[in-house]
Amino acid sequence: MTSPHPHSPADLALAPVLISIERNLARVRDSDDLEYALALALNDDGGWYRSAAERAERVHQLATSNVDLHGWHVTPSPDQQGLVVEHSHYRVSLMLGKRLADYVTGGAPAGGRVASATG
């Protein structure tokens, strides 16, 4: 089996793309009030996102905000637990983490704080 090698400039940009997406997610994931952090980062209102698919798209928007994707395409994963980053025939799954995944599936409870297993 041969080892994969970059075949295009987009292939070389994968690591910076993934790091930038993870930084965007971490900034919100680590906040005390997830709903407020999302609203502030995206200049929107959580009430606009009623379904899990809409909340997954909101997290997708946050994740790719101000990120030069270099030809990579990012979409919410079918199970809405992460993001799929793909280009050509390459695909990488990036998990959201429990807090963001819980937000996507259940939304933010009254007060905007999304419960997490750690606090």
N, C-alpha and C positions, 0 to 999 in steps of 0.2 A: 504494500500500500504506500503510495507516495504521500508526502506531506503537502498540505495546501500552501500555495504561495499567492501573494497578491497578483491579480491580473489587470488591475485598473487603478486609477487614482481613488476611486470610490472605495476599493478594497483597503487601500492604505489609510483611509480616513475612518474606518470603523471604530477603532479605539477612541479617538477624540469624540466621535458622535455618541458612543455609549457613555463615556465619562460625562459629557455635557448633559445628557438626558438624566443620568443618575443624580447629578448635582441639583438639577431642577426638582426632581422628585424628593430628594433628601431635605431640601430647604423647607418644603411644605410638610413632609412626613414628620419632621422633627419639631414642628410648631406645637404650642400648647392648644391652639384652637384651629383645627384643620380647616373647617369651613371658612373662617375669617381669612386664613392664609391663602386659600384658593381664590376667594373673592378679591382679595387685594392683588394677588399676582396676575389675575386674569381680567381685573376690572369688570366683574360681573356679579351676579346674584345667584346664590345656590338654589333659589326657588325656581329658576329657569330649567333646572335639570330634574325631571320627575322620575325617569326610568333609569334602570341600571345601565342601559346602553348609552343614554345621554350623559350620565355621570362618568362612564368609561371614556367617552369622547372628551369630556371636560378635562379629565386627567391626562389624556393624550395631548390636548392643547397645551396644558401646563408643561408637560414633559418636553415638548418640542419648541417651546417658546424661546426665541432668540438662539436657536441652534441651527448652524449650517449643516444640513444633513448630507451634503456631498453626494446626492443621488440615492441615498438610502431612503426607504419608505417605512414609515412607522404607523402601525394600526393597533387598536386594542386587540388583545388575544381573544379567540372565540369564547374562552371560559371567563373572560373579564377579570382575570387575576394578574394580568401583566400586559406587556406590549410586545408586539412582534416587529422586529427591525429586519428588513430584507432588501436585497439588491440582487438582481439576476437570479441565480439559483442558490444563493446563500441566505440563510435565515438564522436569526438569533432571537431567543426569548429573554425578555427582561422582566423580572417579577416586580410587582408594585410594593410588596411588603404587606403585612397584615393590616395595618391601619388604613392604607389607601384601598386595599382590596375590600375591606369591610365597608368603607365609604361607598365604593362603587356598587356593591351588592345591596347595601341597606340604607344608604343616604346618611345624612347627619341628623341626629336626634335634636330635639328642642334645645336651644342654647348653642348649637353649632359644634359642640365637642363630640368627636367621634371616639368611642371607647376603644381601648387597645388592651391587649393581654398584659402589657407591662405597666399600665397606669391608668 
